[in-house]
Amino acid sequence: MFFLLLLTSVMSSEYLVCLLMRAQMLLFLGPEDSHSANTLNKTKEVDLKPADIDLFFNGTFYLDSSENFEPYLTELGVGYFLRQLAMLAFPIVTVARTCPAESSHPIPSLPDPCTWSIKTDAAVRTHVITFQLGEEVEDFTMDGRSIKTVFTRPSWNRLVEEQVGDTVNTTLFRDFFQDRMEVTMHVNNVTASSVFR
């Protein structure tokens, strides 16, 4: 029964398309050379106007690579079976930032009125969180933990998510660039990172 549920959820999402395309690329091009990948990840910083900043946040990002992810999940207390499923997944993350029409005289001291949402499609499960910056949101993580989350934006291209749970707390830093989103995850003394393109 579980296998049928898993198969049905994989077949009905864009996750399958991503997975098949990745498999074809690996078949034809071979595994990625880690030295060339490091040079490709270096993106020149650009000066942007405030209107252009939304272009960085709004979009769909596909997992390209991860480092130290299994130790991070272990430190979070994720069980073996769910950890193995997470290690096989190639999540698709969609970030959307929606702002009300700007008034003619914006007041800088007021909080950001924009509503954000982050949707993560990992084939087996899909998770959506909707929030405003600085607001505490109750949530259930993809691994089933009940948490309270606060998002902040300390710089124009960085979104910080602080998750407070009953047993463990974690912080996620999402850095947005023209060609990718880099995610750094911290729990206790363990750090993991992922690159999405």
Protein Blocks (a to p, Z undefined) as FASTA:
>chain_A
ZZmmmmmmmmmpcklmmmmmmmmmmmmnopadfklmmmmmpccdddddfklmmmmmnccd
ddfbdchklmmmmmnopafklmmmmmmpccddddddddddddfbdcfkbccfbdcddddd
ehjaccdddddehiacddddfkopacddddddfbfkbccdddddfkbccdddddddfkbc
cddddehjbccddddZZ
